[in-house]
Amino acid sequence: MAKQLWKWLIYLTNNEETSRHEQQFDVAFLIINTIALIAGVFMFIAANSAEWIPVLFIEYTWAFDNMRNNRS
């Protein structure tokens, strides 16, 4: 089960057959950003500022896209 989860996380964070970068960093980045997204949504709801939630999602998807595609 753990090996399948790791394989899935690597698939999410890398768009190449063979990774050219630190896989552990990318998985940690994905997990931390996902936690920050969820916490930010709850924070904005609690502060009655739900209009900022789309900005969180835009930033999250931008970071995720950069992690997967802007490697050299």
Chimera marker file (.cmm) of the C-alpha trace (Angstrom):
<marker_set name="trace">
<marker id="1" x="0.000" y="0.000" z="0.000" r="1" g="1" b="0" radius="0.5"/>
<marker id="2" x="2.756" y="2.464" z="0.931" r="1" g="1" b="0" radius="0.5"/>
<marker id="3" x="4.659" y="1.685" z="-2.274" r="1" g="1" b="0" radius="0.5"/>
<marker id="4" x="1.532" y="2.307" z="-4.361" r="1" g="1" b="0" radius="0.5"/>
<marker id="5" x="0.922" y="5.614" z="-2.564" r="1" g="1" b="0" radius="0.5"/>
<marker id="6" x="4.536" y="6.687" z="-3.168" r="1" g="1" b="0" radius="0.5"/>
<marker id="7" x="4.262" y="5.714" z="-6.850" r="1" g="1" b="0" radius="0.5"/>
<marker id="8" x="1.064" y="7.770" z="-7.164" r="1" g="1" b="0" radius="0.5"/>
<marker id="9" x="2.667" y="10.796" z="-5.468" r="1" g="1" b="0" radius="0.5"/>
<marker id="10" x="5.660" y="10.575" z="-7.807" r="1" g="1" b="0" radius="0.5"/>
<marker id="11" x="3.270" y="10.378" z="-10.759" r="1" g="1" b="0" radius="0.5"/>
<marker id="12" x="1.478" y="13.531" z="-9.542" r="1" g="1" b="0" radius="0.5"/>
<marker id="13" x="4.666" y="15.515" z="-9.044" r="1" g="1" b="0" radius="0.5"/>
<marker id="14" x="6.662" y="14.495" z="-12.119" r="1" g="1" b="0" radius="0.5"/>
<marker id="15" x="5.744" y="14.591" z="-15.800" r="1" g="1" b="0" radius="0.5"/>
<marker id="16" x="8.766" y="12.673" z="-17.073" r="1" g="1" b="0" radius="0.5"/>
<marker id="17" x="9.660" y="8.995" z="-17.281" r="1" g="1" b="0" radius="0.5"/>
<marker id="18" x="12.755" y="9.495" z="-15.125" r="1" g="1" b="0" radius="0.5"/>
<marker id="19" x="12.858" y="12.221" z="-12.524" r="1" g="1" b="0" radius="0.5"/>
<marker id="20" x="15.673" y="14.778" z="-12.823" r="1" g="1" b="0" radius="0.5"/>
<marker id="21" x="15.147" y="16.285" z="-9.380" r="1" g="1" b="0" radius="0.5"/>
<marker id="22" x="14.583" y="15.469" z="-5.724" r="1" g="1" b="0" radius="0.5"/>
<marker id="23" x="11.443" y="13.362" z="-5.494" r="1" g="1" b="0" radius="0.5"/>
<marker id="24" x="11.210" y="13.661" z="-1.709" r="1" g="1" b="0" radius="0.5"/>
<marker id="25" x="11.234" y="17.458" z="-1.944" r="1" g="1" b="0" radius="0.5"/>
<marker id="26" x="8.467" y="17.463" z="-4.535" r="1" g="1" b="0" radius="0.5"/>
<marker id="27" x="6.261" y="15.116" z="-2.520" r="1" g="1" b="0" radius="0.5"/>
<marker id="28" x="6.826" y="17.218" z="0.615" r="1" g="1" b="0" radius="0.5"/>
<marker id="29" x="6.047" y="20.365" z="-1.408" r="1" g="1" b="0" radius="0.5"/>
<marker id="30" x="2.804" y="18.820" z="-2.655" r="1" g="1" b="0" radius="0.5"/>
<marker id="31" x="1.717" y="17.722" z="0.818" r="1" g="1" b="0" radius="0.5"/>
<marker id="32" x="2.587" y="21.037" z="2.492" r="1" g="1" b="0" radius="0.5"/>
<marker id="33" x="0.878" y="23.084" z="-0.219" r="1" g="1" b="0" radius="0.5"/>
<marker id="34" x="-2.230" y="20.904" z="-0.041" r="1" g="1" b="0" radius="0.5"/>
<marker id="35" x="-2.413" y="21.338" z="3.739" r="1" g="1" b="0" radius="0.5"/>
<marker id="36" x="-1.905" y="25.098" z="3.309" r="1" g="1" b="0" radius="0.5"/>
<marker id="37" x="-4.704" y="25.208" z="0.737" r="1" g="1" b="0" radius="0.5"/>
<marker id="38" x="-7.137" y="23.403" z="3.025" r="1" g="1" b="0" radius="0.5"/>
<marker id="39" x="-6.142" y="25.486" z="6.060" r="1" g="1" b="0" radius="0.5"/>
<marker id="40" x="-6.411" y="28.685" z="4.005" r="1" g="1" b="0" radius="0.5"/>
<marker id="41" x="-9.918" y="27.809" z="2.850" r="1" g="1" b="0" radius="0.5"/>
<marker id="42" x="-11.021" y="27.274" z="6.453" r="1" g="1" b="0" radius="0.5"/>
<marker id="43" x="-9.256" y="30.464" z="7.551" r="1" g="1" b="0" radius="0.5"/>
<marker id="44" x="-10.982" y="32.575" z="4.900" r="1" g="1" b="0" radius="0.5"/>
<marker id="45" x="-14.367" y="31.038" z="5.699" r="1" g="1" b="0" radius="0.5"/>
<marker id="46" x="-13.854" y="31.730" z="9.415" r="1" g="1" b="0" radius="0.5"/>
<marker id="47" x="-12.809" y="35.329" z="8.648" r="1" g="1" b="0" radius="0.5"/>
<marker id="48" x="-15.882" y="35.786" z="6.446" r="1" g="1" b="0" radius="0.5"/>
<marker id="49" x="-13.626" y="36.503" z="3.446" r="1" g="1" b="0" radius="0.5"/>
<marker id="50" x="-14.602" y="33.653" z="1.153" r="1" g="1" b="0" radius="0.5"/>
<marker id="51" x="-13.975" y="35.801" z="-1.922" r="1" g="1" b="0" radius="0.5"/>
<marker id="52" x="-10.236" y="35.059" z="-1.497" r="1" g="1" b="0" radius="0.5"/>
<marker id="53" x="-10.649" y="31.282" z="-1.808" r="1" g="1" b="0" radius="0.5"/>
<marker id="54" x="-10.344" y="31.312" z="-5.636" r="1" g="1" b="0" radius="0.5"/>
<marker id="55" x="-7.003" y="33.105" z="-5.269" r="1" g="1" b="0" radius="0.5"/>
<marker id="56" x="-5.758" y="30.228" z="-3.108" r="1" g="1" b="0" radius="0.5"/>
<marker id="57" x="-6.783" y="27.705" z="-5.743" r="1" g="1" b="0" radius="0.5"/>
<marker id="58" x="-5.125" y="29.722" z="-8.506" r="1" g="1" b="0" radius="0.5"/>
<marker id="59" x="-1.871" y="29.920" z="-6.537" r="1" g="1" b="0" radius="0.5"/>
<marker id="60" x="-2.060" y="26.216" z="-5.687" r="1" g="1" b="0" radius="0.5"/>
<marker id="61" x="-2.558" y="25.164" z="-9.301" r="1" g="1" b="0" radius="0.5"/>
<marker id="62" x="0.162" y="27.570" z="-10.473" r="1" g="1" b="0" radius="0.5"/>
<marker id="63" x="2.657" y="26.080" z="-8.005" r="1" g="1" b="0" radius="0.5"/>
<marker id="64" x="1.607" y="22.553" z="-8.942" r="1" g="1" b="0" radius="0.5"/>
<marker id="65" x="2.013" y="23.312" z="-12.651" r="1" g="1" b="0" radius="0.5"/>
<marker id="66" x="5.459" y="24.811" z="-12.089" r="1" g="1" b="0" radius="0.5"/>
<marker id="67" x="6.534" y="21.787" z="-10.083" r="1" g="1" b="0" radius="0.5"/>
<marker id="68" x="5.517" y="19.411" z="-12.875" r="1" g="1" b="0" radius="0.5"/>
<marker id="69" x="6.473" y="21.306" z="-16.021" r="1" g="1" b="0" radius="0.5"/>
<marker id="70" x="9.181" y="23.945" z="-15.501" r="1" g="1" b="0" radius="0.5"/>
<marker id="71" x="12.197" y="21.743" z="-14.999" r="1" g="1" b="0" radius="0.5"/>
<marker id="72" x="15.505" y="22.104" z="-16.756" r="1" g="1" b="0" radius="0.5"/>
<link id1="1" id2="2" r="1" g="1" b="0" radius="0.2"/>
<link id1="2" id2="3" r="1" g="1" b="0" radius="0.2"/>
<link id1="3" id2="4" r="1" g="1" b="0" radius="0.2"/>
<link id1="4" id2="5" r="1" g="1" b="0" radius="0.2"/>
<link id1="5" id2="6" r="1" g="1" b="0" radius="0.2"/>
<link id1="6" id2="7" r="1" g="1" b="0" radius="0.2"/>
<link id1="7" id2="8" r="1" g="1" b="0" radius="0.2"/>
<link id1="8" id2="9" r="1" g="1" b="0" radius="0.2"/>
<link id1="9" id2="10" r="1" g="1" b="0" radius="0.2"/>
<link id1="10" id2="11" r="1" g="1" b="0" radius="0.2"/>
<link id1="11" id2="12" r="1" g="1" b="0" radius="0.2"/>
<link id1="12" id2="13" r="1" g="1" b="0" radius="0.2"/>
<link id1="13" id2="14" r="1" g="1" b="0" radius="0.2"/>
<link id1="14" id2="15" r="1" g="1" b="0" radius="0.2"/>
<link id1="15" id2="16" r="1" g="1" b="0" radius="0.2"/>
<link id1="16" id2="17" r="1" g="1" b="0" radius="0.2"/>
<link id1="17" id2="18" r="1" g="1" b="0" radius="0.2"/>
<link id1="18" id2="19" r="1" g="1" b="0" radius="0.2"/>
<link id1="19" id2="20" r="1" g="1" b="0" radius="0.2"/>
<link id1="20" id2="21" r="1" g="1" b="0" radius="0.2"/>
<link id1="21" id2="22" r="1" g="1" b="0" radius="0.2"/>
<link id1="22" id2="23" r="1" g="1" b="0" radius="0.2"/>
<link id1="23" id2="24" r="1" g="1" b="0" radius="0.2"/>
<link id1="24" id2="25" r="1" g="1" b="0" radius="0.2"/>
<link id1="25" id2="26" r="1" g="1" b="0" radius="0.2"/>
<link id1="26" id2="27" r="1" g="1" b="0" radius="0.2"/>
<link id1="27" id2="28" r="1" g="1" b="0" radius="0.2"/>
<link id1="28" id2="29" r="1" g="1" b="0" radius="0.2"/>
<link id1="29" id2="30" r="1" g="1" b="0" radius="0.2"/>
<link id1="30" id2="31" r="1" g="1" b="0" radius="0.2"/>
<link id1="31" id2="32" r="1" g="1" b="0" radius="0.2"/>
<link id1="32" id2="33" r="1" g="1" b="0" radius="0.2"/>
<link id1="33" id2="34" r="1" g="1" b="0" radius="0.2"/>
<link id1="34" id2="35" r="1" g="1" b="0" radius="0.2"/>
<link id1="35" id2="36" r="1" g="1" b="0" radius="0.2"/>
<link id1="36" id2="37" r="1" g="1" b="0" radius="0.2"/>
<link id1="37" id2="38" r="1" g="1" b="0" radius="0.2"/>
<link id1="38" id2="39" r="1" g="1" b="0" radius="0.2"/>
<link id1="39" id2="40" r="1" g="1" b="0" radius="0.2"/>
<link id1="40" id2="41" r="1" g="1" b="0" radius="0.2"/>
<link id1="41" id2="42" r="1" g="1" b="0" radius="0.2"/>
<link id1="42" id2="43" r="1" g="1" b="0" radius="0.2"/>
<link id1="43" id2="44" r="1" g="1" b="0" radius="0.2"/>
<link id1="44" id2="45" r="1" g="1" b="0" radius="0.2"/>
<link id1="45" id2="46" r="1" g="1" b="0" radius="0.2"/>
<link id1="46" id2="47" r="1" g="1" b="0" radius="0.2"/>
<link id1="47" id2="48" r="1" g="1" b="0" radius="0.2"/>
<link id1="48" id2="49" r="1" g="1" b="0" radius="0.2"/>
<link id1="49" id2="50" r="1" g="1" b="0" radius="0.2"/>
<link id1="50" id2="51" r="1" g="1" b="0" radius="0.2"/>
<link id1="51" id2="52" r="1" g="1" b="0" radius="0.2"/>
<link id1="52" id2="53" r="1" g="1" b="0" radius="0.2"/>
<link id1="53" id2="54" r="1" g="1" b="0" radius="0.2"/>
<link id1="54" id2="55" r="1" g="1" b="0" radius="0.2"/>
<link id1="55" id2="56" r="1" g="1" b="0" radius="0.2"/>
<link id1="56" id2="57" r="1" g="1" b="0" radius="0.2"/>
<link id1="57" id2="58" r="1" g="1" b="0" radius="0.2"/>
<link id1="58" id2="59" r="1" g="1" b="0" radius="0.2"/>
<link id1="59" id2="60" r="1" g="1" b="0" radius="0.2"/>
<link id1="60" id2="61" r="1" g="1" b="0" radius="0.2"/>
<link id1="61" id2="62" r="1" g="1" b="0" radius="0.2"/>
<link id1="62" id2="63" r="1" g="1" b="0" radius="0.2"/>
<link id1="63" id2="64" r="1" g="1" b="0" radius="0.2"/>
<link id1="64" id2="65" r="1" g="1" b="0" radius="0.2"/>
<link id1="65" id2="66" r="1" g="1" b="0" radius="0.2"/>
<link id1="66" id2="67" r="1" g="1" b="0" radius="0.2"/>
<link id1="67" id2="68" r="1" g="1" b="0" radius="0.2"/>
<link id1="68" id2="69" r="1" g="1" b="0" radius="0.2"/>
<link id1="69" id2="70" r="1" g="1" b="0" radius="0.2"/>
<link id1="70" id2="71" r="1" g="1" b="0" radius="0.2"/>
<link id1="71" id2="72" r="1" g="1" b="0" radius="0.2"/>
</marker_set>
